[in-house]
Amino acid sequence: MVVHIVMFKFKEENKVLNIAKVQDKLEKLESKIDVLKTMEVGINFNESERAMDLSLYSTFESEEDLKAYAVHEEHLKVVELIKEVTVESKVVDYILDYPVE
């Protein structure tokens, strides 16, 4: 299984509204993109300077599925919105190996 984690720092202008809008659009992707197995979107409550505002945790069966998600039309629509309302993002992708029982 492939795990894809992204964290975003939002612009101050309309921050609360934009975070809610992005959360809603990201959560709707799970029903629109079949290679996206799971997605969890969380809004940060930590007030540390190091904190980001929103994170997403998503899973895929393979790296190829993650690549297909990255260029999927529905995902790209959300990416455009995110680019408009954020100032920074961080990403990590990794393979989660676990024994099959």
Backbone bond lengths (Angstrom), bond angles and torsions (degrees), N, CA, C in turn:
res aa  C-N    CA-C-N  psi(-1)  N-CA   C-N-CA  omega(-1)  CA-C   N-CA-C  phi
1 M - - - 1.450 - - 1.526 108.62 -
2 V 1.316 116.33 140.82 1.460 122.92 178.05 1.530 108.36 -104.93
3 V 1.330 115.42 132.68 1.462 122.01 177.57 1.525 108.25 -109.05
4 H 1.315 115.20 134.82 1.469 123.38 -179.30 1.530 106.80 -125.19
5 I 1.334 116.26 116.73 1.466 121.39 -179.95 1.519 108.45 -120.71
6 V 1.330 116.16 131.54 1.461 121.46 176.85 1.525 108.17 -132.57
7 M 1.329 115.58 138.73 1.462 121.45 176.16 1.516 108.78 -123.10
8 F 1.329 116.05 142.30 1.463 121.63 -175.01 1.520 111.55 -126.30
9 K 1.322 115.40 142.92 1.462 123.17 169.79 1.523 105.64 -110.93
10 F 1.337 116.35 124.87 1.461 121.95 -175.46 1.524 112.13 -94.35
11 K 1.330 114.84 152.96 1.456 121.04 171.86 1.528 107.95 -63.94
12 E 1.321 116.84 151.20 1.463 121.02 -178.93 1.529 112.70 -67.83
13 E 1.325 117.42 -33.44 1.460 120.97 -178.48 1.536 110.67 -63.63
14 N 1.327 116.59 121.84 1.476 123.17 180.00 1.522 112.78 54.95
15 K 1.311 116.90 34.24 1.463 122.63 -172.23 1.531 113.29 -56.96
16 V 1.311 117.85 -51.17 1.468 120.70 -176.55 1.528 110.49 -62.66
17 L 1.312 116.85 -44.90 1.460 121.15 179.08 1.525 111.27 -63.06
18 N 1.316 117.04 -44.33 1.466 120.77 -178.64 1.521 112.21 -67.41
19 I 1.321 117.55 -37.21 1.465 120.08 176.60 1.526 109.48 -62.17
20 A 1.319 117.30 -45.74 1.466 120.83 179.59 1.524 111.36 -63.01
21 K 1.311 117.00 -40.61 1.467 121.78 -179.96 1.530 110.36 -64.01
22 V 1.319 117.26 -46.22 1.466 120.81 179.82 1.526 110.23 -65.63
23 Q 1.322 117.28 -42.69 1.464 119.97 177.98 1.529 110.31 -56.51
24 D 1.314 117.26 -48.02 1.458 121.72 -179.20 1.529 110.96 -59.90
25 K 1.314 117.35 -47.93 1.467 120.75 -177.81 1.533 111.91 -66.12
26 L 1.334 117.04 -38.72 1.467 119.75 177.24 1.528 110.87 -64.51
27 E 1.321 117.07 -45.73 1.466 120.10 -178.03 1.528 112.09 -62.84
28 K 1.313 117.99 -30.40 1.466 121.43 179.03 1.528 112.45 -72.50
29 L 1.329 117.81 -17.64 1.469 120.42 -179.77 1.524 112.30 -63.70
30 E 1.318 116.91 -30.94 1.469 119.91 -176.69 1.529 111.55 -59.05
31 S 1.313 117.90 -33.43 1.473 120.46 179.58 1.530 112.36 -87.46
32 K 1.327 117.56 -9.28 1.465 121.34 -176.76 1.518 114.51 -104.60
33 I 1.345 117.33 -19.23 1.461 120.59 -174.68 1.522 108.36 -123.88
34 D 1.313 116.85 110.47 1.464 120.04 -172.20 1.524 114.28 -68.37
35 V 1.326 119.44 -26.64 1.475 120.04 179.91 1.526 111.92 -76.48
36 L 1.318 117.44 -13.35 1.461 122.47 177.34 1.522 108.18 -82.23
37 K 1.337 115.97 108.02 1.467 120.28 -174.81 1.521 112.05 -78.67
38 T 1.320 117.58 -49.29 1.464 121.25 177.77 1.516 109.38 -143.33
39 M 1.331 115.29 153.51 1.454 120.26 173.91 1.517 108.80 -147.21
40 E 1.317 114.43 134.92 1.454 122.06 175.33 1.521 106.73 -126.41
41 V 1.332 116.97 128.76 1.456 121.96 179.97 1.521 107.61 -118.94
42 G 1.340 115.99 128.26 1.456 119.65 -178.58 1.509 112.35 -127.51
43 I 1.340 114.47 141.58 1.457 121.27 176.45 1.524 108.15 -99.19
44 N 1.310 115.92 128.60 1.457 122.69 -176.32 1.532 112.18 -69.04
45 F 1.344 115.45 144.63 1.459 120.57 171.48 1.527 111.75 -119.03
46 N 1.314 118.37 -4.45 1.460 123.79 -179.20 1.526 109.35 -76.58
47 E 1.315 117.35 130.47 1.466 120.83 -176.20 1.527 113.61 -96.99
48 S 1.311 118.13 12.61 1.460 122.44 178.03 1.521 111.28 -62.18
49 E 1.323 116.71 148.89 1.471 120.76 176.14 1.525 111.31 -60.45
50 R 1.325 117.72 -28.89 1.460 121.92 -179.25 1.515 113.01 -77.54
51 A 1.316 117.48 -13.33 1.463 121.81 -172.60 1.525 112.15 -70.91
52 M 1.305 114.33 146.26 1.457 122.37 171.36 1.532 106.70 -99.51
53 D 1.327 117.64 169.63 1.460 120.91 -173.53 1.524 114.78 -92.05
54 L 1.311 116.92 -33.88 1.461 120.77 -176.12 1.524 108.19 -147.45
55 S 1.318 115.27 144.71 1.464 118.35 176.09 1.516 109.67 -133.61
56 L 1.329 114.38 154.26 1.456 118.96 172.06 1.519 108.55 -129.34
57 Y 1.308 114.13 143.06 1.459 123.68 178.44 1.517 104.86 -125.37
58 S 1.322 116.73 117.43 1.457 119.66 -179.34 1.520 110.21 -133.21
59 T 1.328 115.40 156.95 1.459 120.40 -178.34 1.524 110.72 -129.00
60 F 1.338 113.43 151.54 1.454 122.98 -178.42 1.520 108.26 -140.93
61 E 1.313 116.81 156.38 1.465 121.25 178.62 1.521 112.37 -71.01
62 S 1.343 117.20 -29.17 1.458 119.96 -173.87 1.524 110.49 -155.13
63 E 1.319 115.47 167.99 1.464 120.45 174.73 1.526 110.58 -64.17
64 E 1.320 117.45 -34.23 1.455 121.31 178.25 1.531 110.77 -63.28
65 D 1.336 116.24 -38.89 1.465 119.80 177.67 1.524 110.91 -66.19
66 L 1.331 117.54 -39.10 1.459 120.97 176.57 1.536 110.05 -62.31
67 K 1.312 116.36 -42.01 1.469 120.20 178.26 1.525 111.47 -64.16
68 A 1.331 117.07 -38.67 1.463 120.81 177.40 1.534 110.52 -65.45
69 Y 1.308 117.30 -39.98 1.466 122.60 176.48 1.527 110.57 -61.11
70 A 1.320 116.46 -42.95 1.464 121.41 -176.19 1.521 112.74 -59.13
71 V 1.328 117.56 -31.28 1.461 120.84 -177.71 1.536 113.15 -107.26
72 H 1.317 116.32 5.28 1.464 120.62 -179.75 1.532 109.84 -66.44
73 E 1.321 116.07 137.43 1.463 122.04 -176.58 1.536 112.82 -54.11
74 E 1.319 118.20 -42.88 1.474 121.10 -179.07 1.527 111.35 -67.08
75 H 1.317 116.56 -38.27 1.463 120.45 177.37 1.524 110.26 -66.20
76 L 1.312 117.50 -42.97 1.463 121.23 -178.45 1.531 112.28 -63.09
77 K 1.331 117.48 -31.43 1.464 120.83 175.10 1.527 110.60 -62.32
78 V 1.317 116.54 -42.45 1.468 120.84 179.74 1.529 109.81 -70.17
79 V 1.314 117.13 -37.97 1.464 120.98 178.09 1.524 110.63 -58.60
80 E 1.316 117.41 -41.17 1.468 120.53 178.91 1.515 111.38 -61.12
81 L 1.327 117.43 -44.06 1.462 121.07 176.63 1.524 110.31 -62.06
82 I 1.318 116.95 -45.81 1.465 121.46 -178.69 1.528 110.69 -59.08
83 K 1.310 117.14 -42.53 1.465 120.90 179.11 1.525 111.72 -60.89
84 E 1.325 117.21 -33.26 1.462 121.59 -179.23 1.531 112.73 -72.69
85 V 1.339 117.44 -31.52 1.467 120.06 -169.31 1.527 114.59 -111.99
86 T 1.331 117.78 0.07 1.463 120.13 -179.30 1.528 111.01 -116.76
87 V 1.332 114.23 160.97 1.466 120.56 176.89 1.521 111.71 -113.00
88 E 1.327 116.59 -15.74 1.461 119.38 -176.57 1.523 109.66 -160.58
89 S 1.328 115.12 149.45 1.462 120.36 172.11 1.521 109.03 -146.20
90 K 1.310 115.15 154.85 1.462 123.56 176.97 1.521 107.43 -132.29
91 V 1.319 116.48 146.27 1.457 120.27 -178.24 1.522 110.33 -137.20
92 V 1.322 115.04 149.35 1.458 121.61 169.59 1.526 107.41 -143.50
93 D 1.319 115.64 135.67 1.460 123.20 176.83 1.519 107.35 -125.73
94 Y 1.323 116.35 135.18 1.460 118.75 178.49 1.520 110.44 -151.83
95 I 1.317 113.75 161.45 1.463 120.58 177.78 1.515 107.92 -96.38
96 L 1.318 115.24 126.38 1.449 121.15 178.98 1.526 107.51 -99.83
97 D 1.324 115.53 108.11 1.459 121.33 177.57 1.521 108.60 -98.41
98 Y 1.302 115.89 128.18 1.447 119.98 176.87 1.524 107.64 -144.51
99 P 1.296 116.29 150.31 1.468 119.42 -176.95 1.543 110.89 -68.95
100 V 1.321 115.41 141.65 1.457 121.20 175.65 1.515 107.34 -87.25
101 E 1.307 116.06 127.41 1.464 119.82 -178.18 1.505 111.81 -97.55
